[in-house]
């Protein structure tokens, strides 16, 4: 009983920390129109970096969504390009009758309405221009270009996971807070893991299991991910995210 109470106390404390960090990340004003979208200083400066670059980022979502999950996106810069292109799904575009898939020149590591992004993957140099072409092709064949649903998907994390499955070189381990990553395409209930190092089974993003070298073992219940990553001695928890020594 004491162990259970201790575990509960730890979870409550962690969730409180998530709430505080998310609130501070987006600012106290609560106005998305004035929230920062500026560079977080993580991505390389294209003016000083000739080589091709692909990066994947995650940042806490805006408003109440940020207490539970993150928004993810993919930033690419071909060799000698003067700017990054950012591939992502943005839900509000559907409300205006626009395709939800966005390809823009916003800062590669731009704050997501105040929230500082976390770098999830970074590959550079030889062969990356080919990877960028494949990312572009995968983005343009995304099966839900006009659909968006916060839970259980398809959403921005569904898109990032879909593209990542086509680019195993990324070895992308999406965080447990990337709700929607387990919402598979219409092709079935089985798919490679987003990292390309394992496989997953998922029922419409609501119930499933994933096993991969990069991700470890994950169980998805109602879109919430619980898991362990033995390679990094980490546990994965809904809302809280990845916890490692």
N, C-alpha and C positions, 0 to 999 in steps of 0.2 A: 504493500500500500504506500509506504514511504517513497519507494522508487517511482511509482506511478505519479504521486503528487509532485515529486521533483521534476519528472519529465514534463508534466503539465505546466509547471512554473516556468521551465525553460522555454517551452513553446509560446506561452503568453508573453514572456519577456521579449522573445525574438519577434513576435508579431507587433508588439508595441514599438520596437526599434524600427521595423519596416514602416509602420505608420508615420513615425517621426521623420525618418529619412525621406520618405516619399513626399511628405508635406513640405519639408525644407527644400527638397530638390526642385519642386515646381513653384516655390515662392509663396509668400503669405498673401499676395494680392488675389490669387485665384483667377486671373484673367488670362486666358490663352492667347489673346491678341497681343499682349505685351510680354509674354514669357519668352525667354531667350531661345533663339535657334542658332546661336553663333557656334563657331568651332570650339571644341573642347581641348584642342591642341594635341590630339593623339595621332591623327593622320599625318603622313609626310607632306611637305610642301611640294606641289607639282613643279614649281619653278626651280626646285633644287633636287628633284628626283626624276631622273630620266626613265628608269626601269618601270615595267608594268607592275601594277599593284592591285590586289583584290583584298578587301577587308569586309568583315561582317561585324555588325554592332547590335547591341541591345540596350535599351533604356526603359526605365519605368514609364508606363503609359500615363496619359493625362488623367487627372481627376481621380475618381474612386477606382477606376480600372487599375491604376498604378499600385494600389494596395495588394492586388492579386497577381498582376502580370506585367509583362514587358512588351514593347514594340521592337521589332527587329528589322534590319535592312542590310542591303549589300551595296558596297561602294567599290567602284572599279576605275582604274586609270590605265589606259593603254600606254605603251612605250612612247615617250616624248609628248604625250598629251598635256595640255595646259590646265586641265581641270579634271575633277572626278565626275563620274556619272553615278547617281544613286538610284537603285532599284528597290522599290517597296510597294506595299499595298496600303492605301489610305482610305479608311472607311467613309469619311465624309464625302468623298467624291461620288459615291453611289447615290447620295441624297440629291446631288445636282445632275444626275443622269449621265455621269461620266464613268469611263472605265476605272476600276479601282486600282489597277496597276499604274504606278507613276514612275517615270524615268526623268530625273531632273538633275540640275547642276547645283543643288543645295550643298552646303558643306558636308564632306564625307563623314565627318565625326561631329556633326552639329548636335547641340543639345536638343533633346526632344521636349520642347516646351518647358525648358528649365532643367530637365533631368539630364545629368551627365551620363553619356553612354559608356558601356563596357565593351572592350574589344574581344570578340569571340574567336576570330580567325584572321590570319594575315599571311598571304603568300605573295612572293615577288620574284621578278627576274625571268630567266629563260622559261619559255613555255607558257607563261601567264597570259600573253596576248591571245593564245588559242583558248585558254580557259575563259577569258572575257567574252570571246565570241560565242562560246557555248552557254555562258550565263545569259547573254542577250537572247539567244535562241530559246532557252528554257523559259525565260520570262515571257516571251511572246507566245508560248504554247501553254501557259498556265491555264488550267481548265475552268477557273472561276473568275474570268476577267471582269464580270459585271455583278459579282455577288460578294457580300460582306456580312458577316455575323460575328459579333464579339465572342460568343460562346455557343457551341464548342468549336466553331469555325464554319466556313473558311474565313480566315482573317490574315493579318500581316505575317503571323508566324507560320500559318499554313503555306503561304507563298514562299517564305524563306526556306522552309523545310523541303518544299517541292523542288526548288532550284538546287538546293544542296545535294539532293539525291542524284541529280544529273552531273554533279561535280564532286566526285569522291575525293579528289585531291585536297579539298578544303578540310576534310575530316572534321566537319562541324558538329560540335557537341552543344546543342541548344540547351539553355538552362531550363530547369523544371518550371520556371515562371513564364515560359513561352507558351502560354495556353493557346491551343489551336495547332501546334506543331504535329500532333498525332491525328489530325483530321486528314485522312487520305483522300486520294482522288476517286473518281467514280469507277475506276478500273477494278476495285476490289478491296479486300480487307487485309491483304498482305503486301508488304513493301520493304525495300531496303531501309535501314535506319538512315536518318539524315547524314550521319557521318560516313556512310558507306562501309562501315566496319562491322555490320551486323544486320539483323532483320527485326521487323516488328509486325504485330497483329493488332488491329484496331477496329472497333465497331463504331464508325461514325464519330471518332474522337471522344467517345464517352466511356469506353471500356477497352483496355488493351494491355499488352505487355511488349517490352522492347529489350533486346539483349545485343550489345555491341562492345567491341574492344574499347572504343572511345567513351561511350555513354555508360558502360556498366550494365546494370539491370534496373529497368524502370517498370513501374506498374501505374497505369492510368485509370483513375476512377472518377467518372463524371467530369473528365477534362482536367483533373488535378493529378499532378505527377508526384509519386513517391519512388525513391530509388536509392541504390548504393553504387558507388564507383570504387571497387576494390583497388584499382591501380593507383588512385590518388587518396585512398582512405577517406572518401567523402560520402556524405549522405545528401539526398536531394529531397526537399520538402516543398509543398505548395506554399505560395505567398513568400516564404522565407528565402527559398532558392537553394543554392549549393552551399553546404557547410563542410569545410575541410580544416585539418589542423594547420 
